Amino acid sequence: MTKAEKVSFVINTLKELYPSIPVPLDHKDPYTLLIAVLLSAQCTDVRVNQITPLLFAKADNPFDMVKLSVEEIKEIIKPCGLSPMKSKGIHGLSQILIEKHNGEVPQSFQDLEALPAVGHKTASVVMSQAFGVPAFPVDTHIHRLMYRWNLSNGKNVQQTEADAKRLFPKECWNDLHLQIIWYGREYSPARGWDLEKDIITKTIGRQEVLKAYYKKNVR
């Protein structure tokens, strides 16, 4: 298969498997999505979805959030990990949204990435899922699969993002990044991986990855 054929195979297979794509993090507007994505750093989406209703019951907008102390936020979000940094970030970015953006989440990468505790990946998720702007946020699943599929060299997430954007059509980015995440969780996980169920890697996978798999799993 040529690289272009591999890309088409990935897009078509994922479309068949995920014709409608659920968004992993529960939210109701750009602000609650921003907070949920921030909380998801080094934490599972399942855990985040258990904690955000508790936080949003007290504050689901920046005006109410700044009425809570950093300590109060920290206590609620503690199960998500990194709570000292995340609670300061949530309080701080809520203050900035009020002061600089009339309490609204800005619709630009530059303004989002200027907020405390918001990096490029978080900004990309918000831009794509809240505002429909083409972006390709790379999480651990996308990074792993792009390497397994021999579509990126696995050097770092910046390289993986650049390769994904170069290979996949821009109009597919917002669907694809979610489809790849769901596929990675269901069919191509880091642990407990069954290649027989992973049709994409089995068909187009990097040779050394396939060899290593068979060496380890076929006796």
C-alpha positions in Angstrom: 0.0 0.0 0.0 1.2 3.5 -0.7 1.1 6.1 2.0 -2.0 7.7 0.4 -3.7 4.3 0.3 -2.9 3.7 4.0 -4.4 7.1 4.9 -7.6 6.3 3.0 -7.8 2.9 4.6 -7.5 4.5 8.1 -10.2 7.2 7.3 -12.6 4.7 5.8 -12.2 2.0 8.5 -12.7 4.6 11.3 -15.8 6.0 9.5 -17.3 2.6 9.4 -16.6 1.9 13.0 -17.6 5.3 14.3 -20.2 6.9 12.0 -21.3 9.0 15.0 -18.6 10.1 17.4 -19.2 10.6 21.1 -17.1 13.4 22.7 -15.3 11.7 25.6 -15.6 14.6 28.1 -19.1 15.7 29.4 -19.6 19.4 29.0 -22.4 21.9 28.0 -20.4 24.9 26.7 -16.9 26.1 25.8 -16.1 27.0 29.5 -17.1 23.6 30.9 -15.2 21.8 28.1 -12.1 23.9 28.8 -12.2 23.0 32.6 -12.8 19.3 31.8 -9.9 19.2 29.3 -7.6 20.9 31.8 -8.6 18.3 34.5 -8.0 15.4 32.1 -4.2 15.9 32.1 -2.8 12.6 33.5 -6.3 11.5 34.5 -8.8 9.3 32.8 -11.9 10.8 31.1 -14.1 8.5 33.2 -12.7 10.0 36.4 -13.0 13.5 35.0 -16.7 12.9 34.1 -17.3 11.8 37.7 -15.7 14.9 39.2 -16.9 17.7 36.9 -20.6 17.4 38.0 -19.5 18.1 41.6 -17.4 21.1 40.6 -20.0 22.5 38.1 -22.8 22.2 40.7 -20.9 24.9 42.6 -19.5 26.8 39.6 -20.1 26.2 35.9 -19.0 29.7 34.7 -16.0 31.9 35.5 -18.0 34.4 37.6 -19.0 31.7 40.1 -15.7 29.9 39.9 -13.7 32.9 41.1 -16.1 33.1 44.2 -14.6 29.7 45.2 -11.2 29.7 46.8 -8.3 27.8 45.2 -8.4 25.5 48.2 -12.1 24.8 47.7 -11.5 23.9 44.0 -8.5 21.8 45.0 -10.6 19.7 47.4 -13.3 18.9 44.8 -10.8 18.0 42.0 -8.3 16.1 44.1 -9.2 12.7 42.7 -8.1 13.9 39.2 -4.5 14.4 40.4 -2.2 17.4 40.1 -4.8 19.3 42.1 -2.5 22.1 43.4 -1.6 23.1 39.8 -5.0 22.5 38.3 -6.9 24.4 41.0 -4.7 27.4 40.6 -5.0 27.2 36.8 -8.9 27.0 37.0 -9.1 29.9 39.4 -6.5 32.0 37.5 -7.9 31.4 34.0 -11.5 32.2 35.2 -10.2 35.5 36.5 -8.5 36.3 33.2 -11.7 35.3 31.2 -13.6 37.9 33.3 -11.0 40.6 33.1 -10.0 40.2 29.4 -12.7 38.3 27.6 -16.0 39.4 29.2 -16.3 36.0 30.8 -16.2 34.2 27.5 -13.8 31.5 26.3 -11.7 33.1 23.5 -11.8 31.5 20.0 -8.1 31.7 19.2 -5.2 29.5 19.9 -3.1 32.4 21.0 -5.5 33.7 23.6 -6.3 30.2 24.9 -2.6 29.2 25.2 -2.0 32.5 27.1 -4.3 31.2 29.9 -2.8 29.6 33.0 -2.5 25.7 32.8 -3.7 25.7 29.2 -1.2 24.2 26.7 -1.4 23.6 23.0 -3.2 20.3 23.3 -5.9 21.7 25.6 -6.3 24.7 23.3 -6.6 22.4 20.3 -9.4 20.3 21.9 -11.4 23.4 22.8 -10.9 25.0 19.3 -12.0 21.8 17.6 -14.8 20.5 19.9 -16.2 23.8 21.1 -15.8 26.0 18.0 -15.4 23.6 15.1 -12.0 25.0 14.1 -9.8 22.3 12.4 -7.2 21.1 14.9 -5.4 17.8 15.7 -4.8 17.5 19.4 -2.5 14.5 20.0 -3.0 12.4 23.1 -1.3 9.2 24.2 -3.6 7.0 22.0 -3.0 9.1 18.8 0.7 9.2 19.5 0.9 5.4 19.9 -1.3 4.6 16.9 0.4 7.0 14.5 3.7 5.2 15.3 2.1 1.7 15.1 0.6 2.6 11.8 4.0 3.8 10.5 2.5 7.3 9.8 4.9 9.0 12.2 8.2 8.2 13.8 7.1 8.5 17.4 9.8 11.1 18.2 7.4 13.4 20.1 3.8 14.7 20.1 4.8 17.8 18.1 6.1 15.6 15.3 3.0 13.3 15.5 0.7 16.3 15.2 2.7 17.7 12.2 2.5 14.3 10.5 -1.2 13.9 11.1 -1.9 17.4 9.7 0.2 16.7 6.7 -1.3 13.3 5.9 -5.0 13.7 6.7 -7.3 16.2 4.9 -8.0 19.2 7.0 -11.8 18.7 6.9 -11.3 15.3 8.6 -9.1 16.4 11.5 -11.9 17.1 14.1 -13.6 13.7 13.5 -10.4 11.8 13.1 -8.7 12.8 16.3 -11.7 11.5 18.3 -12.1 8.4 16.1 -8.5 7.5 16.6 -8.8 7.9 20.4 -11.9 5.6 20.6 -10.1 3.1 18.3 -7.0 3.2 20.4 -9.0 2.5 23.6 -11.1 -0.3 22.1 -8.8 -2.1 19.6 -5.2 -1.0 20.0 -4.5 -0.3 23.7 -1.0 0.0 25.1 -1.6 -3.0 27.4 -3.7 -6.1 26.8 -3.4 -5.5 23.0 -4.9 -8.2 20.7 -3.6 -7.7 17.2 -6.3 -10.0 15.7 -9.0 -7.4 16.7 -6.8 -4.5 15.5 -7.6 -4.5 11.8 -5.8 -1.2 11.0 -2.5 -2.1 12.6 -2.7 -5.7 11.3 -3.2 -4.3 7.8 -0.8 -1.3 7.6 1.3 -1.6 10.8 5.0 -0.9 11.1 6.9 -4.1 10.4 9.1 -4.0 13.6 5.9 -3.4 15.7 4.2 -6.5 14.1 7.4 -8.6 14.4 7.8 -7.7 18.1 4.1 -8.5 18.8 4.3 -11.9 17.1 7.6 -12.7 18.9 6.1 -11.9 22.2 2.6 -13.4 21.7 3.0 -16.4 19.3 4.7 -19.4 20.8 
